[in-house]
Amino acid sequence: MENSNEELETEEILSENQQEQDTAINDHFYLAYKPYDFSITWDWKHSIFARVGFMHDDMYHPFIKHIKSTARKQKMRILHLSTEMIQDDYQDKDVINLYDFELLPTEEGLNELEDTRLKWVQLYLKMICYINGKDRSNFIPQMKYYRNEEGPLAGYLRAIDEMPISTDKSILLRHLEKLQEIKWGVKYNDNNGITDFLYHIKGSTFNEKLESFFLGAWTIMNVHYARDFNDENMDSLLTLIQLSKNFIYPSLDETARLIIEEIVLLLANLTMITLDEVLIQPEHALFIQSPQLFPNHYPQVSHMFYGIEYSPDFNLRSMIPDLKPLIPNEAVFRSKVILNDGKEFVKKVFLAIET
């Protein structure tokens, strides 16, 4: 590799000898390695590298424990969403009201943020229509909002409030009430005081889980934009999402898949530098685990670890025909932002896990 590509490889792939010589090992976020050859570190502060995907159906894989413990060492605040009950004990609960942020106007000049807020609101309404099997033109009233005085959600709240009493109005109000009380568990780390937020994506039906996922993800968007970069416990964030095969399954219809994919893409965008604040690094990383390639594909992720050989929508042998069976804690690493002789980087590696 030459020039910038060589610099990327040097930045991301460190030889074992370099590891041994490095006296500040805690400064690196190690993801995987190949014995006596190289190690892979996660340059999560760089928006090009900030999104990692993991295709695996084991929700309690030791790789996840490693990701969380290393993130704490990096002084990152973890925002953990999972379709499974998260086993970490939490000492407290927090209730987030989305109205607190979404009803406020966007600061003047932040056009990209305003567009982002509109995308979340429009996707929310699309999801509500899908869940209830409704046509939007007949279900959601038209609205007008005053951009300099309020957020885009406010216009829809006012329009719905002005609807005559009907079954549709009652349905919409029941959904909107959930925006005012989104519950998270809070975990305190005794070593340095860094806090984890834990959110359980739950529901007895797929539609209930989909809405729960959306609300948790929308909360993360609020936390991202409302945080104080001068607060050392808030300046660096890791969004960790685990979606199980009870939520991501092959028979999902096209609309449901598009909604999930758009949610993940909006979360991935939080790791990017926006035009509104070019000089401010987002310092927000995304790690997402799914039992399928969906929704764990480019551009949502920049690095991908395939921890299982087959999924309902992907066969590793289509990428590596002579692949030998993966042993425990082994995976294939693929990156489109690290190049090897002009080609995307694809290697079998061992995942970094706690010993």
JOCOR-V667600 format. One record per backbone hydrogen bond with DSSP energy under -1.0 kcal/mol. NH is the residue of the N-H (numbers start at 1). CO is the residue of the C=O. If there is no record, write none. Layout:
<<NH CO> <NH CO>>
This chain:
<<5 2> <7 3> <8 4> <9 5> <10 6> <11 7> <12 8> <13 9> <14 39> <19 15> <20 16> <21 17> <22 18> <27 24> <28 25> <31 40> <32 40> <33 350> <34 38> <37 34> <38 34> <39 14> <40 32> <41 12> <42 29> <44 42> <46 43> <49 46> <52 286> <53 303> <54 288> <55 305> <56 290> <61 58> <64 61> <66 62> <67 63> <68 64> <69 65> <70 66> <71 67> <72 68> <73 69> <74 70> <75 72> <76 71> <77 236> <79 238> <80 197> <81 240> <82 199> <83 242> <91 186> <92 186> <94 184> <96 182> <98 179> <100 97> <102 98> <103 99> <104 101> <110 107> <111 109> <114 110> <115 111> <116 112> <117 113> <118 114> <119 115> <120 116> <121 117> <122 118> <123 119> <124 120> <125 121> <126 122> <127 123> <128 124> <129 125> <130 126> <131 127> <132 128> <134 129> <138 135> <139 135> <140 136> <149 146> <150 146> <154 151> <157 153> <158 154> <159 155> <160 156> <161 157> <162 158> <163 160> <170 166> <171 167> <172 168> <173 169> <174 170> <175 171> <176 172> <177 173> <178 175> <179 176> <180 177> <181 178> <182 96> <184 94> <185 198> <186 92> <187 196> <189 194> <193 189> <196 187> <197 78> <198 185> <199 80> <201 82> <209 205> <210 206> <211 207> <212 208> <213 209> <214 210> <215 211> <216 212> <217 213> <218 214> <219 215> <220 216> <221 217> <222 218> <223 219> <224 220> <225 221> <226 222> <227 223> <231 228> <234 231> <235 231> <237 283> <238 77> <239 285> <240 79> <241 287> <242 81> <243 289> <247 244> <248 244> <252 249> <257 253> <258 254> <259 255> <260 256> <261 257> <262 258> <263 259> <264 260> <265 261> <266 262> <267 263> <268 264> <269 265> <270 267> <271 268> <272 269> <280 277> <285 237> <286 50> <287 239> <288 52> <289 241> <290 54> <296 293> <300 297> <302 51> <303 51> <304 334> <305 53> <306 332> <307 55> <311 314> <314 311> <316 309> <318 315> <319 316> <320 316> <323 320> <330 327> <331 349> <332 306> <333 347> <334 304> <335 345> <336 302> <340 343> <343 340> <345 335> <345 338> <347 333> <349 331> <350 33> <351 329> <352 31>>
